[in-house]
Amino acid sequence: METKQPLRLFLHYLIPSMIGMLLMAINILVDGLFVSHGVGDRALAGVNIAVPIYSILLSISLWIGMGGATLYSIHMGANESNKANAIFTQAIALAIGIVTIIIGLSLLFERQLAYFFGANDSIYPYVHDYLHLILWFGLVFILENILSIFVRNDGNPLLSTIALVATAVFNIIFNYIFIFHFGWGVKGAAIATIIATFLGILILLVHFFLPKSHLRFTKFTWSNAMMIRIMQIGLPSFIIEGSAAIIVIAYNITFSHFAGEVGITSYAVINYIHAVSLMLFIGVGAALQPITSYHYGAKLFARLHRFVRIGVLTGFIIGVLSFVIGVVANGWIIAMFGIDDPDVIAFTKDGIVLFFSGYLFLGVNMVFAEFYQSVEKTKLATIIIMARSLVLFLPLLYVLPRYFGNHAIWLAFPIAEGLTMIGIFIYVFWRKQKQTTNNF
């Protein structure tokens, strides 16, 4: 951490992190592809409507995982391994408690939840088939993601990536078998994801038996102060993924109102690709987090700033490449899902170009948010995430289609991201005017 050349150290964490996050997204994308080809367009729309519950569960794992892992790395940087492992134990216990309550309530009001997410009578059966199983086994997704984050922070990004690679590969295999050979439809997609994720957990548990592992479970003692600190630091990660669920729900409702099932299906295609892109940007921040948290704990502030510049540049480059791919390959993206309705194809082509323009700004915003979180500047990180996902996005989504038509719905995302990035740059410029060595 303290001696390796900054770019090499960043790449050491970035490459496994990006692969890992990409494969997490592929788990969702594969479900969509197999469902679209094996069950049909309505089933694809149904799974997309159910996907927010997956995002909600993932947001909790990022909330507890990133909050706990940030504290873990800070204390490891300060050579306090016993305290670091106490944080790990508390994080696992906290996640299990929160998720059990949420899943219980969701199962009680499952039908109402599906319609709230944007389902209608014709799509509801598909939503239910997927949603019901994901809820029952939601704890599996939480534990895999939290373990993956801590294993990466404990200096083993390779094993974390191997586990996610295995999860993605098994998910593809099981999806193919359950949908095309067993004919289980949408239920088969959910079962495949659950089994594959469980196998990923088994691989992550290998880390605890490795000689270089510092990660250990300790005797559990309840600590309100530690729990609150974990949740405070992890709050931006929760908002990132939790707001993604709100965005999906808001988009589904808006498209349903202004563009009908053509809009819902079109958005389902774009949202599956967006899940992949979003994970790439989260992957850059996730790679930066253990490095900046460690350097912050070790008070190596000048070196820390170099990593921030590398991270921001990386996020911007990925954003530009994502936008270019959307412009050049939008026809191929649509064909990948087997869509043959000409109205859906036309609406989706326009949507990809407009929506993907937001990636020019999203990468920078996500890196800054995760950086501020990693150095315990939680309020700044929260402001960035709230601005891009709720404060700016929701009013834009309400106003744009009413004044500029249904194609303008796609612009709510890029305009919100662009305004957020301008705000960040104004703040950074202002802060530099009175910057000290460790002033962020």
C-alpha positions, 0 to 999 in steps of 0.5 A: 500500500505505501511503497507500490507505484500509484498507478500499478497499485490502483490497477492491482485493485481496479482490474479485479474490482471491475471484473467483479462488478461487471460479473455482478451486473451480468447476473442480472443481464443474463436473466434478461437475455434468457427470459427475453429469448426463452419466455418473451417480451412481457416476461422481460418487462416483468423481470425488469419490474421485479429487479428493484428488489434485487437493487434494494437488497444489493443496496443494503449489502453495499451500505453495510459492506462499504461502511464496515470495509472502510472502517476495517481498512482505516483500522488496518492502516492504523495497525489495529487488527483486533478492532478491524475484525470486530467491525467485520463481525458487527457488519455481518450481524447488522446485515442479517438483522436488517435484511430479515426484517425487510424480507419479512415485510416484503413477503407480507405485502408482495402483491402490493409491492409488485404493483408499486414497482410498476406492474399491471395485470398482464405483467404481474404473473411474471413479476411474482414468479421472479420476485417471490423467489428473490425475496425468500433467498435474499440473504444469500445475495447480501452475504455474498456481496459483503464477504466479497467487499471485505475479502477485497479490503483484506488484500485479496481482490483476486479471490473476490473476483474468482468468486464473482466469475464463478457466480456469473458462469454458473448463473449462465449455465443454470439459466440455460438449463432451467429455462430452455431445457426444464421450461421453468420460465421466469422462476428458472431465472430466479432459481439459477441466480440463487444457486449460483450466488450460493456457490460464490459464497462457498468460494469466498469462504476459502479466504478465511483458511489462507495464511495471508488472511487477516479477516476473522470473526470475533466474539460478537458484542453489541456496540451501538456506536460501531453500528451507527458508524458503519451505517453512517459511512456506508450510507452513500453506497446505500443511496447509490444502489437504493436510488437506482431502485427508485429510478427504475420504479419512477421510469417504469411508472413514467413510461407506462403513463406516457408510452405504454407497454412499448415504453416499459419494454424499451426501458427494460432493454436499456435498463439491463445494459445500464445495470452493467454500465453502472457496475463498472463505475461502482467498480472504479470507486470500489477499487479506490476505496481500500486504497484511499481508506488505508492512506487516510488512516496512515495519514499519507495525504499527498499520495492519497491525492494522486490516487483520486486524480487517477480514479477520476480520469478512469471514471471519465474514460469509461464514461466516454467509451460507454457513450460511444458504444451506445451511439455506434452499437445501439442496433446490436444491443437491441438485437441481442434481446431478440426484440422484433417489434418495430415500435419498440426498436425505434423508441429504444434506438433513440433512448439509447443515444439520449440515455447513454449521454449521461455516462459522460458525467456519471463516472466522475460523479460516482468516483467523487462520491465513493472517494469522499465516503472512503475518507469519512466525508459522508455528508459530501458523498451523500449530497452528491448521490442525492443530487444526481439520483433524487433531488435533480432527477425526479423533478426532471422526470416529472417535467420533461415529458409533460412539456417536450414529449415522451422521448424527453423522458430519456433526458432526465438521467443525463441532465441530472448527472451533468448538473451534479458534475458541474456542482462537484467541480465548483465545490472542488475549485472553491475548496482548492482556494483554501486547501491544506495537506489533508483538506478534502 
